């Protein structure tokens, strides 16, 4: 498969998209001060067709895991195949593994679309991503439209990777965290204190792969060696998923609309856990803004 990228460029910012590789962001770079491009996200290796090496990809129509790759909705059992080697729980929906079509593209804006036909996920839907680049940053708007004739559970998220080192600091507010088992599935929920406090946290190599509730909707990412500070915001996401592997080098900070494995909980708990049920013809959206602030 050949990756034909779409490139946007405004001022000191450059964005490269890979529609054929999960509608992913391949690179997002800052080119200010006449220096070499500075990667604002982890950049995709040249020529890679592995979405797990992208800078960011969409999560639709659910986020993170479904326990055991199955759940029940209004008397219908939905059984899916795991979609990542070594993990028994299906992850992130279908959009991140599909080919997206280009609806339009120019230097400042691009819109991509993905159409899902009913299969293991027994509903049809259309997802869209709108990317808008300006001199101050990037806005991504992800949407999902239920095109089936039945109500469909839905959740959205984005999965950006960031470089990190010993001086990389994440500043964000969360109230609660779920403990996890050996399969990264949630157990009991408790207060986000101690090792789960993310306010002014040195974030590299922390051995975290956890979901958080009560997210304040903004995260600041900075490093004394970086020429810029990043401010990520998402008014539509009240949950936050963080991955910071012990080996360091990168971390993932995901704005998401529902908790991990929320689809496995009773439907009456879904509103509190962030899952929406879309009526036929109904749409939901999630926006993420990345402001780039030169030091």
N, C-alpha and C positions, 0 to 999 in steps of 0.2 A: 504493500500500500504506500503510495506516494503522499507525503504531507505537503499540501499546497497552502501555505500560510497567508493570512490577511494581515497587513501591517498598517498601523495607525501611528501618526507622528504629529505632535503639537508642542511647540516650544522645546523644553528640555526633556520631554517624555516620549518614549517609544513603546508601543504595544504590539506584540505579535500573537495572533490567534491561530489555532489549529482546528478548523471546523471538522475535519475528518477524524480527529483523535478526540472523541468525546466532547466536541465543542469547547476545548480547553484553551486556556491562556498558556502560550509557550514561553513568552518572556514579557517582563514589564521592567523597563530600564530608565534610569535618569542619566542624562548626558550633559549636565551642567558643568561649568567651570573649565571647559575644554579638556576634561579628563576622559579616560576610557569609560565606556558605559558602566554605571553602577547598577547591579541587579537589585531591584526593589522587592522582587520575589525570587525564589529559587528558579533558575532558568532551565528550560528543557535542553538536554544534550542534543547537539546538532544531529539531525536525521533520525532521532528516536521516534518510534511509533507506539511507545508504551505510555499510556496516559498517567501511570504512576510516576513518571519522570517529568510531568508537566509542572507548570508553575501554579496552576489552579484549575479545578474542574467543577462542573455543576452537580448538585445532588437533587435528583428528581425522579419519581414522585414521593420518595421518602429519604430520610437521612440516617446514616450509620446503620446499625444492624437490626435484622428481624431474627429473633431467637429461634435457632433451629431451622431457619428458612421457611417458617410457616406461621400463619396466624388465621384467626376466624373473624369474619365480618358479616353480621346479620345472617347467620346460618350457612354462609359459604366458607368452606375451608380453602385457603389460598396456600399452595405448596410450590416453592420455587427451588431452583438449583443454586447451590453456592456459586458465587462468581469471583472469588479470589482464592488462590491456592492456599491450602492449609487452614482455612477458616470455615467452620461448618455453618455459619450464619451469613446469608446473603446481605450485601452491603449496598447502600447508596442509590438503589433504583436502577434504571436502565440508561438514562441519558449520558452518563459518564463513559459508557462503553459503546456508544453508538456514533454514527456519522450524522453531523448536523449540516443543513443546507444554508447557504448564504442568501438572505433575502435582499440585503443591500450592503454596500461597503464604500466608505470614503476615508479620507485621512483622519476624520474626527469621530465618526460613528460607524458602527457595524451592527447588524442584527442577524442572528442565526436562529434556525428552527429545527426541531426534532419531532418527528411523528412516531408515536408508538401504537402498534397494532396489538389487539388483545392476544394474549398467550398465557404464559405462567402468571403474569400480572394481568388479570382478566378484564381490564378496562382499557379503552382507547383514550389517548390524550395527546395534546400538542404542547410542547414546551418551547419557549423562546428565551433567548438571551440578547439583551440590548447593551452594547458597550459604548460609552460616551467618554472620550478623552478631552480634557481641557488643560490649560496651562497649570492648574493647581492640583490635578489628580485624575482619578478614574472613577466612573460610576458604572456599576454592573447591575442590571435589572433582570432577574430571572422570573419567569412566569410559567404557570401550568394551567391549561384549559381542559376541562373534562369534556371530551367529545363523545363519550359513551352514552348509553341510554339509561344507565343506572348510577346511583350515588357512588362516589369513589373516595376512599381515604387519601389524604395528600399531605405532604410536607416538603419543604424546600431548604436548601442550604448551599453554601459555597465552601470550597476546600482549598484555601490558599496555603502554599508552603513559603516559609521565610528562612533565609540564612540566619545563623546565630553563632555567637562565640561567647567567651567568658564574661564579656561586658554588655551583652544584649539584655535589655530590660523590657519586660511586658508590664504595662500598667492598665489594669481593668478591674471592674467591680463585679463580683458574683456573690450570691448569698448561700447557695447550697451546692453540694457535690454528691455524686453517686460513687460508692465503692464499686469495684469491679472484680469479676472472677478471672480465671485463667484464660477465658475466651473473650475477654474485654466486654463482657455483658454486665449490666448494672445489677447491684445488690441493694443494700440499704442506702438511703439518702441521709446526709448529715450536713452540718454547717461547714462552709468553705473556710476553714481556719487552719493555722499551722502550715503544713506542706501544701495545702490547697488554697492558700491565700495568694491571689494573683495581683495584688495591688503593689506595684513597684518591685516585681519579682525578677531576679536574674533567671532567665527562662531556659537556657541551654542545658541539655543533658540531665533533665530532672526526673526521668523515669515516670512520666505521666502519660496516660491515655484515657482521660476521664471526661465525663459529661458534667456540665454545670448548669444550674438553674438560677433564676434571678439575675440574669446578665443585664448590666446597665446600658448596653447598646453601643459602647465605644471602647476601643482598645488602642493604647499608644505604644508604639514599638520604637525603641531608640538604642543607640550604641555609640560610645565615645569615638569609635573609629569610623562611623558612618558620616557622610556629608549631609544627610537628611534625617528627619524624623518622619515616621509614618503614623497616621491616625486612621484607623479602620472603624467605620461606623455602619450600623444597620438598624434602622428604627423598626423593622419588621421581625427581627430575631430576638427572642427573649431567652434563648438557650445558647450555650457556648460549648463547643467541643475542642479540647486541647490535646495535642499529641506532641510530647517532647521526649524522644528516645534517649536512653542513657548514653549512647555513643556520641550524642551531640551533632553539631553541624547544621541542623535544621530543626524547625518546629512547625506545627500546623495549628492555626487558630481559626476555627470554623464558626461563622454566624449561622445558626440553624433555627428552624421554627418549632422543632419538637425534640423531645428527649430521646436518647438512645433506647431502642427496643420498645418504644411507646406503643407500637401496633400490637404487641403481645398482651397489653393490659386491657381490662374491660372497657368497652366503648364509653361508658359513663365517666371514665377517668380521662378520656382523650382531651377534652377542652383544657383541663389543668396541665396536661403533658404537652399541649401544643399541636396535636393532630387536628386537622380540619377534615370535614366530610364535604366534598364538593358535589352539589347537585349537577345533573346533566346541564351543560352549557355554562357552568360557573367556573370562575378563574380565581387563582390566588397568586400573589407576587411576593418577592423578596428583593430588596435593594441593598447593595453594599457599596459604600464609598471609601476610597483610599485617597486621603489627602497627603500630598508630599510637601513637607515643609523643610526647605534648605536651612542648615544651621548658619 
